[in-house]
Amino acid sequence: MKQAFISTRGYAGDETFLDVVRLGLAPDGGLFVPAEIGSLTLDELRELLAANYQMRAAAILQKFPLGKLTSGELADILSRSYDTHFSDGAIAPVISLSKEQHLLELFHGPTAAFKDLALQCTPKLFTRAIKGRDETYCILAATSGDTGVATIAGYAQESDAKVMVLYPAGGVSPVQEAQMLALQNERVRVCAIAGDFDYCQRTVKQIFFDKELAQKLGNIKLSSANSINWGRLLPQVAYWVSAYLDLVHAQKVMLGDPIDITVPTGNFGNILAAHYAKLLGLPLRHFIVASNENNALTDFIQTGTLDLRDRQLQPTTSPSIDILISSNAERLLYLMSNGNTARVAALQTDLAETKLLQLNADELAIIQKMYRADFCSEEDCQRTIADTFAQTGYLLDTHTAIAKKVADEQQEKNIPMLIAATAHWAKFPTPVAAALGIDTAAKTVAELYTAILTKNPTPGMHRDLVSIHSDNAIPPTALPADYSAIIAALKQFVR
């Protein structure tokens, strides 16, 4: 039987889509990718112009191998995923800042960040994937801020699985931390780790391949909610197609004309989903990677070298992209090499063993045909929030501001630019308020919200963040960045 999925590092088994959702990582440590995908014609895109988000998503996801997941099951999952949990009926609306610059608002879900677009859907796919299996599951996630709370919110309402989230102590915003802690219960464990996000993510991967631990856990199985799981990444492809259709429907773009996109990029999943939309046939031209001062990805796209030997993660006001090692870049390497899994495996080994990954000139040229990259300083981020608000009345969060600054520098005349607005400003009230000239000293989150709202920003307050600050959850004592200590906490939790 022909493989539906293979690993970026060469493993080729008989896993179906639902197997991939359940397993998360491939057995060889690589990431599952579809062996083949379908295509989108302009006529098919035209037929979707009048469709709602759920119908568009169904059409897009069915271009990928779904195995035993029927069209009826998919439609039901999408209907339940994208309903009143979202504060805007369009789910992922597009608004225009200017004639040729547009924002894709991805923050209308229950946790006010783009992760909701996948993590309202993935848990339902996971429930279908484990149907009939005599196993208990624990979902593991490493988060730099948004994945953690979106994972908890998604799985808590859908699955009986337990959820354990690792996040860097002091490395997420106070609102992000409060969101996670407010949802903690006997099925949810939130663990601050005295290390950075890269350590948390590396630890989660190590746990998955700990055979001794798996033996001790017995009937308790582990799965991943990070975008290393193809089932997490796939739903994100839909909103890029839907956004393009919205631009066509609003007569901002002629059907078939190309656009560029800019994404504030950390773990590379969001922008990679757009890459897969292009592979389907969506007229996307350039993918522009926007980094903060942790600009390892910018260096990689510009030079072909990812050098982490003397690089330390710098805390910024855009913590969700405070990442140096981007997991989904491995899928980019797979696409760049035309499926040369031996080359991908060798590059990943180099990175793991020497903290250095280096492309050759031909490989870099392939990536640079589609990708551009730049970064934004903390000072420029603040200035971009202030200037955009003064000029348009639109209030950006810190991550979207980074993308806006880079997009302004990269935009070419007569080529529409679509910017991913990945979070609502209320998730990061202190730096946003400071950018608006508001005195933030000794102010509570509630007081910051009140001060910001007196300026009548667009968008207004997110309905699901109105009371999050009032929970007064006490941050947990950070676990040391020590594998044995984290394993002990996991064992205690799942038992």
BALUMLO-699435 format. One record per residue (C-alpha): residue in three letters; x, y, z. Coordinates in steps of 0.001 Angstrom, whole numbers, plus 500000, padded with zeros to 6 digits. Layout:
N
ALAXYZ ...
END
This chain:
495
MET500000500000500000 LYS501296503425499101 GLN502250505567502083 ALA499965508481502865 PHE502550510012505216 ILE506297509815505540 SER508801511281507962 THR511030514204507103 ARG513915511923508160 GLY513041508880506067 TYR510650506662508008 ALA507866505363505751 GLY505236503237507465 ASP501558502681506896 GLU500213505444509162 THR496954507059508129 PHE495944510626508914 LEU494264509609512161 ASP497369507654513178 VAL499470510744512572 VAL497131512875514702 ARG497344510330517512 LEU501114509781517375 GLY502336513346516851 LEU505962512568516001 ALA507313509977513589 PRO509186507006515100 ASP512546508221513747 GLY512226511623515423 GLY511198513393512237 LEU507939515165511445 PHE505158513533509464 VAL504411515108506086 PRO501868514028503444 ALA503433511999500651 GLU501102513681498142 ILE498526516469498200 GLY495813517576495826 SER495473520839493938 LEU493167523844493785 THR492070525256490451 LEU490904528818489933 ASP487435527456489173 GLU487386525683492537 LEU488492528860494275 ARG485773530793492463 GLU483152528333493696 LEU484284528943497288 LEU483976532744497127 ALA480472532758498570 ALA481066529903501024 ASN481421530386504772 TYR484601529562506644 GLN483526526049507600 MET482721525115504006 ARG485981526563502741 ALA487938524670505400 ALA486240521393504460 ALA487142521865500796 ILE490774522648501639 LEU491362519881504162 GLN489967517300501741 LYS492846518126499387 PHE495103516332501858 PRO495087512596502704 LEU492491512054505443 GLY492257508263505310 LYS489239506880507156 LEU487971510308508222 THR484807510697506154 SER483574513939504625 GLY480573513807506955 GLU482788513433510019 LEU485012516268508807 ALA482029518570508253 ASP480746517831511762 ILE484159518489513316 LEU484557521793511473 SER481012522880512333 ARG481674522305516033 SER485158523837515884 TYR484211527145514301 ASP481005528209516007 THR480133530546518868 HIS483557529945520421 PHE484674532645517976 SER483663536243518572 ASP483439537023514846 GLY481174534976512584 ALA483726535218509787 ILE486117533284512080 ALA489253534772510473 PRO488204538092508881 VAL490424540301506745 ILE490512544054507294 SER492395546644505243 LEU494871549145506654 SER495462550667503220 LYS494769549947499568 GLU497470547289499360 GLN498060546252502984 HIS495654543981504816 LEU495435542213508170 LEU494250538638508635 GLU492673538710512104 LEU493415535362513710 PHE492553536305517290 HIS488769535902517530 GLY488916532499519214 PRO488446531845522947 THR492092532466523884 ALA492574535506521607 ALA495420534126519496 PHE495868532346516185 LYS496462528971517858 ASP492679528714518386 LEU492134528225514657 ALA493907524863514955 LEU493341523956518577 GLN489570524171518451 CYS489775521587515664 THR492709519298516506 PRO491250517932519774 LYS488144516816517878 LEU490340515103515298 PHE492231513491518173 THR489024512202519775 ARG488138510581516461 ALA491663509181516142 ILE491572507349519491 LYS487991506104519155 GLY487811502435520107 ARG491360502295521482 ASP491808500917525014 GLU494334503563526038 THR494517506650528230 TYR496243509713526795 CYS498207512653528085 ILE498695515574525714 LEU502072517246526084 ALA502736520779524890 ALA505624523198525140 THR504538526806524877 SER506048530240524501 GLY502669531664525470 ASP499724530968523190 THR499884527240522442 GLY499511526339526120 VAL496226528047526828 ALA494788527193523397 THR495677523526523976 ILE494013523498527383 ALA490915525298526105 GLY490612522976523126 TYR491172519628524812 ALA489314520424528040 GLN485962520708526288 GLU486432517821523879 SER488615515032525197 ASP489074513008528375 ALA492827513197527878 LYS494980514879530464 VAL497009517916529373 MET500463518893530631 VAL501993522161529482 LEU505612523243529924 TYR506388526948529663 PRO509468529066530431 ALA509140530762533819 GLY509021534510533226 GLY508947533894529489 VAL505243534485528787 SER503064537546529322 PRO501147537867532625 VAL497860537506530734 GLN499036534357528938 GLU500129532886532278 ALA496855533848533968 GLN494893532237531141 MET496715528939531601 LEU496533528902535377 ALA492838529793535407 LEU492102526593533452 GLN494218524289535621 ASN492376521385537261 GLU492819517684537984 ARG493124516993534228 VAL495383519961533452 ARG498891520547534819 VAL500723523763533988 CYS504460523637534705 ALA506759526652534746 ILE510299525583533863 ALA513476527417534846 GLY514655527395531243 ASP513745528928527893 PHE511173527751525337 ASP513745525873523298 TYR514553523784526387 CYS510844523109526977 GLN510325522036523371 ARG513447519879523342 THR512304518199526558 VAL508883517356525132 LYS510547515682522143 GLN512903513792524452 ILE509953512530526498 PHE508304511121523368 PHE511328508945522630 ASP512045507828526187 LYS511426504073525862 GLU511994503422529565 LEU509382506025530456 ALA506907504577527935 GLN507311501171529521 LYS506670502566532991 LEU503599504489531846 GLY502118501310530391 ASN498600501974529111 ILE499058505735529394 LYS500117507070525991 LEU501549510466525083 SER500626512740522196 SER501584516248521114 ALA499605519451520706 ASN502451521475519218 SER502600522064515481 ILE505110519235515188 ASN501819517285514989 TRP500526517416511401 GLY496989517399512781 ARG497754520736514438 LEU499275522269511341 LEU496693521162508755 PRO493724523300509931 GLN495919526379509579 VAL496164525910505817 ALA492470526723505534 TYR492636530287506819 TRP495227531337504262 VAL492981530168501443 SER489951531776503083 ALA491799535079503488 TYR492741535166499824 LEU489118534485498891 ASP487999537315501168 LEU490355539701499397 VAL488963538612496037 HIS485368538873497271 ALA486058542420498537 GLN487599543271495132 LYS490985544002496703 VAL492590541332494506 MET491684539835491144 LEU491259536057491287 GLY494544534509490213 ASP496688537566491003 PRO499521536953493473 ILE499891538388496952 ASP502711538407499509 ILE502276537467503152 THR504146538483506300 VAL504036536412509468 PRO505568537041512901 THR507424533772513076 GLY508679531626515936 ASN508137527891515484 PHE507472528294511729 GLY504102526504511694 ASN501935529466510692 ILE504030530455507702 LEU504546526812506701 ALA500769526376506533 ALA500760529186503966 HIS503500527359502064 TYR501230524307501841 ALA498417526556500615 LYS500752527664497815 LEU501533524030497004 LEU497792523482496566 GLY497780526267493996 LEU496917529431495956 PRO498565532438494237 LEU501003533323497020 ARG504275534863495887 HIS506668535653498740 PHE506576534451502354 ILE508109537088504602 VAL509449535927507952 ALA509257538625510625 SER511442538064513693 ASN511924539988516899 GLU515391540439518402 ASN515673536644518543 ASN516341536786514827 ALA517872533368514194 LEU515292532663511479 THR516049535961509759 ASP519730535043509634 PHE518877531581508328 ILE516664532854505493 GLN519172535559504552 THR522374533494504777 GLY521465529803504854 THR523213529410508207 LEU521575528749511555 ASP524345529250514101 LEU523312528830517741 ARG526778528226519193 ASP527040531597520923 ARG523418532658520812 GLN521259533181523884 LEU517508533679523845 GLN516563537279524653 PRO513287537969526510 THR511151540438524541 THR507671541930524652 SER506649539473521907 PRO507252536256523882 SER505323533936521571 ILE508155534204519039 ASP511006534130521559 ILE512320530984519882 LEU515679530089518367 ILE515064526514517185 SER511973526356514982 SER510602522822514761 ASN508645523324511556 ALA511709524566509719 GLU512440520848509373 ARG509391520541507117 LEU510699523481505082 LEU514008521632504654 TYR512070518617503416 LEU510208520708500827 MET513354522611499871 SER515246519364499203 ASN512377517867497182 GLY511907515151499771 ASN515569514270500302 THR515075512785503754 ALA518722511747504124 ARG519779515372503666 VAL517155516583506159 ALA518274514008508725 ALA521909515035508272 LEU521102518732508710 GLN519070518045511854 THR521877515917513266 ASP524344518741512637 LEU522081521174514477 ALA521555518842517425 GLU525235517924517798 THR527035521150516855 LYS524329523855517148 LEU525127524729513532 LEU523042524086510414 GLN524359525244507060 LEU522752525035503629 ASN524726524951500433 ALA524340527696497824 ASP521820525777495702 GLU519620524985498714 LEU519654528591499874 ALA518717529779496378 ILE515659527489496393 ILE514441528909499716 GLN515107532504498695 LYS512939532146495595 MET509967532215497949 TYR511161533478501317 ARG512270536896502555 ALA513111537781506148 ASP513865540682508453 PHE513595541518512122 CYS512220544299514284 SER513826545786517384 GLU511912546405520615 GLU512089550147519977 ASP510711549803516447 CYS507950547509517708 GLN506778550193520135 ARG507000552871517462 THR505004550755514991 ILE502176550259517492 ALA502040553995518159 ASP502305555082514520 THR499753552577513224 PHE497263553624515892 ALA497819557315515191 GLN497369556837511449 THR494526554308511350 GLY493001553900514828 TYR493921550203514671 LEU495719548793517701 LEU498293546083517054 ASP499657543617519556 THR503427543331519852 HIS503714540345517488 THR501579541845514738 ALA503508545096515106 ILE506721543219514325 ALA505108541810511184 LYS503781545271510225 LYS507227546862510550 VAL508853544158508419 ALA505994544235505901 ASP506387547996505477 GLU510034547463504571 GLN509436544502502269 GLN506265545563500444 GLU506589546041496706 LYS504479548420494653 ASN501224546971493293 ILE501654543670495169 PRO499041543287497932 MET500457542379501329 LEU498563540200503802 ILE499851540409507386 ALA499013537777509980 ALA497514539492513035 THR498312536656515387 ALA497055537945518740 HIS494709540508520267 TRP496371543519521870 ALA494773542716525254 LYS497085539711525689 PHE500015542129526042 PRO498545545177527807 THR501726546552529393 PRO503869547050526259 VAL500824548101524224 ALA499824550703526804 ALA503400551956526989 ALA503472552380523215 LEU500371554574523478 GLY502043556798526058 ILE500084555418529007 ASP501884555316532355 THR502062551607533183 ALA503768551903536571 ALA501993549922539313 LYS498884549461537187 THR496946546208537253 VAL495910544494534051 ALA492337545722534611 GLU493542549299534990 LEU495642549008531827 TYR492610547741529900 THR490540550687531137 ALA493227553190530150 ILE493674551676526680 LEU489934551541526025 THR489570555269526714 LYS491400555739523417 ASN488651553842521526 PRO490896551386519700 THR489951549056516874 PRO489496546235517647 GLY487743546775520942 MET488189544597524001 HIS488209540845523376 ARG485158539341525028 ASP487059536361526478 LEU489745538474528164 VAL487467540851530038 SER487755539028533359 ILE490863536893532961 HIS492912539218535147 SER490529538832538091 ASP491351535182538702 ASN494477536103540673 ALA496054532717540000 ILE499356532236541796 PRO502189531224539439 PRO503581527779540262 THR507049527278541656 ALA509276526706538648 LEU510641523238538115 PRO514385523161537429 ALA515507522694533851 ASP516272519108534742 TYR514878516147532813 SER514491513860535824 ALA512550516506537763 ILE510175517053534846 ILE509672513297534400 ALA508882512964538110 ALA506228515671537770 LEU504769513972534691 LYS504578510588536395 GLN502895512083539456 PHE500376513905537250 VAL499342511033534985 ARG499014508578537876 
END
